Amino acid sequence: MMENGRFQRQYVREPARRVFAAEFRDADHQMRGDEKDEKSPTYVLLPTGELCNRIFIVGTLTEKQKQGEQNVIYRARISDPTGTFFIMAGSYQPEAMAQIAKIEPPNFVAVVGKPNVYERDDGQKFVSVRAESVTIVDKETRDLWILETARRTLDRIKGSGQNQDLAANHYRRDPKTYKQMVQEALISL
C-alpha cells in the first residue's frame, strides 16, 4: 500500500487457532515469521504442526488474581477437558483486563489471545496467553468449541507439510499421541 508516496507495510490480523490445553502446555518453540524483520509477528509452533500467532480457547474460568496497584495485571486460569491455560491481561490489553475484572469464577469463557513462550532462569519453558478478549459463554458454546477443536486437532495430526516436519524435528514425538487427548475431550461431553 502506498501512502504519501511511500510504501507502508500492511499486516493482516492472523486467525485465532483452536488448541486444547494439553497440547498447548507442551508447546515450547516460538519464532518470528520473518527473522530479519523485528516487527514481524511471532508464532508458537504446536506439537501437531500448527503455527499460532493467536489462539481461541473456551473453558471454565477457575481462578483469577489481580496483581499490582499502578501497573495492574490480571492472571487467570482457564480449564478445558485436557488441562489448564494460564492467561494474563495488563495495561496493554485494557479491554481484556476489564472483562476479566468483571467475571467471577467459575464461569465458561471464550478467550482470544496471543500465545507466548517464556523461559525461566533455570531454563524451564512455559506457555501462557496474553488475552485480547474474554467473554462469558454458555455450556453449549463450550461443547461446540470442544467438538470443533477436536476436529481441527485430528486434521493437524493427519496433515503433512513443512510445519509438521518442523514440529516433528523440534518436539521429537509422534503427533498421534494427541489422539488420546482428543478422545478424552470428547468423552467429557
N, C-alpha and C positions, 0 to 999 in steps of 0.2 A: 504494500500500500504506500502511496506517495502522499506526503503532507508537507506543504511549504517547500516544494522542490527537493525534499529529502525522503529517502526510503525509511519507513518506520516498520519495525518488525511487529507482526501481529501474532499474539499467542492465542490459541484456541483452548478453551477450558476442556480439560480431559474428562472423559466419562468416569463416573464412580463405579468401581468394580465390586462385585459381591464376593465376600470371603467369610468363611467360618473362623471362629476364634482359634481353634486348634491349629489350623494351617497358618493363620496369621502369626500366632505365637512362635512358630518355627522359622519364620522369615527373619533373615539377618543380613541380607545383601541389599544395599542401597547404592544407586548410581545415577549419574546425570544423563539426560537424553543426549546431550552434546557436550562431551568432556571439555571442549575448547571454549564453550560459552557459559560463563558463570551465572547467567540469567536463565539458562536452560532449566526446565523442570527436573526435579529429582523423582526417581521411581524406586519402589521397593519390589524386588523380584520374589514372587511367591514360589514355594517349592513345586507347585504344579505348572509353573512356567508363565504365569501372568505377570506383566509389568503394571504396577499400580501407582499412579500419581495421586489418585483419590480413591476412597473406598466408601461403600454403602453397607451399613450394618443395622440389624434390628435385633433387639434383645431386651432383657429386663435391666433397668437401672437399679442396681442393688445397693449402691453406696455412692455418696458424693461428699467432697470435702472442700471447704473454702480455705485458701492459704493466702496470707499477706493482708495488709491493710491498704497500702497505697498502690502497690502493683498486685492486684488481686488475680489469683489463678484458681480456677475450679478444676479439681481432679475427680474423676468418676470411674466406676466400674460398670460395664455392661456385659451381661451374661447371655450367651446363646446356648443351645443344647450341647455344644462341644467344648465350651470353656469361657474364658473371660477376656474382654478387651479392656485396655486402660486408655481412657480418653482425658484430654485436658483442653481448657479454653481460657485464654487470658485477654489482656487488653487489646491484642491484635485480632481477636475474634469476639468483638463485643456482642454480636447477635447471639452466638452460641453460648457465651458466658451468661448472658441474661436469661436464656432459655433454661440452662442447667440450674441457675439460681431459683427459678420458679417451680421446677419439677421435684416432687418428693418421691423417694424410693418407697416401696417398689412400684414401678410403672413400666409398661412396654414403651420403648422409644425407638425412633429411627434416627440414625446419625450418618451424616455425610462429613467426611473429613480427610485430612492429609495423613498418610502413614509416615512414620519416622522410625529410623533405627538409631538407637543410642548405644554408645559403648562406655561402660564404667571404667574406672581407673584400673580395675583388676582384669580388664579385657573381656568381661562378660557383656554380651549384647542383649538388648531387649527392645521390643517394639511398642509403640503407642500411637494414638490417633489424635491429631490436633483438630478438634471439631470445628466445622464450618456452620453446621446447623444441627439442632437437636429438637425433635418433635415427638410429642406423645402420640402413640398409635394404639390400635386395638389388637386383640388376640388374633383375629382373622388376618390382619396385615402382617403380624409376626409369622403366622403359619404360612402365608403365601411367600414371604421372604425366604423361609426355610426351604420350601419346595423349589423356588427359582434358584436359590444359591446352590442347592444340591445338584440341580440340572447343570448349572454352569460349571461347577467343580468337576462333575463327571465328564463334561465336554473337554475341559482342560486336561484331565487325566488321559483321555483318548487322543488328544491332539498331538501334533508333531510340528516341529519347526525350530527356528533359531532360538526363541525364548525357552522352549522346552529343553533344548540342548544345553543352553546356558544354565538353566536350573539344575539339570542332571549333573553337570560338571561341578557346580558350586555345592549343591546340597548332598550329592552322593547318596541319594536314596531314591527308591522307586516311587514315583508319584502314585502308583496304585495302592500304596499304604494308606492313602487318604480315602479310599473306598469305604473302609470300615468306619471312618469318621462320618461320612455321608449317611451310611446306614443307621448309625446311632442317632443322627439328627432327625432322620425320617421316622424312626421308631418313636421319638419323643412326641410326635404329632398324635 
